[in-house]
Structures are given as structure tokens and as C-alpha cells.
Amino acid sequence: MIRISPSGYGHVEGGCNHDVDGSIEDAGWGWVPDPSPGQWAGISEQTPLRASHGNLQCVARRRCSHCAHFLP
């Protein structure tokens, strides 16, 4: 799953300590539950990733630097 913060960062579960108290939906985050291969690596200003669940207004344009080291 790729979690997307309201500030536009993509995160992977267990990849960093940028967790929220309670549910990510209640905190205003969105997510993509089953990203296709390469979606994580492709997140950028040129190829943003929009949430498909939760807050659908969340769009990842950057990857969390901690999570970026966690996954290829």
C-alpha cells in the first residue's frame, strides 16, 4: 500500500515514522491499496499518484526520503 499525506508525500507502510494517530482516513490521508509495479518509483512532479481510497484529494508528488530508502 502507498499512503499519501495531505502535504503530497507518498509513504509505504513500515518505511518511516511518519505515522498518524488513529486511522489514516480520519487524519485526512489517502492511499492506493494495490499499486502496480513501478508506481512507487515513478512518483514525481511529472507523474503524480492520486489516492484511490480515503481522501481522494491527496496526490503524491514526492516520495518520503525515509521510505525511498526502504523500497526500490
N, C-alpha and C positions, 0 to 999 in steps of 0.2 A: 504494500500500500504506500502511496505517496500522499503525505499530508501537506496541505497548503495553508500557510498562515495568512491572516488578513493583510499582512505587510508585504506579501508577494514572494515569500521564500518557500521552496519545496523542501520537505523533510522526509526521511524514511524512518520507520519505526525502529527504535533501538539505536539510531545513528547519532543521536546527540542528547543533550539535556534540555532542549527547548520544549519540554512537555508543558501541558496546561493542567491546571487543577480542574478536576471534573472531566466532563466529556468534551471532546474537541468540537463537537457540534454546538454545545452550549457556549463555548468560547468564541464562536464565530468562524471557526476554521472550516475549510472544505477538504475533500480528499478524492483520490482516484483509487478505488479498491484493487483493481487488477490492471496495472499499467502494462502496456505492451512492451516487449523487449526494446530497449533503447530509449524509451520515453524519459527515464531519469537522466540519462547522459545528455539528452537533447534539450533540456530546459535551458532557455536563454531569452534575451530580449527579442531575438528574431523568431524563436519558436517557443512561445509561452505555452504553459499547460493549464487549462481551465479545469476547475473542480467539477466532477460529475456527480458528487454527493455532498450533502451538508450545505455549506454556504456556497452557492453556485457563482457568487460574485468574486470568489477568490481565484486569482490567476498567479501561478508561479512563473516568475521571470528570472529568478536566480535560484541556485541551489545553496542550501546551508553548507557552509565550509566544513563543518564537522561531519555532516552526513556525506559530503562529497568524498571524503576520505574513507568512509565506511563501505561504499559500494563503487564499483567501476562505472 
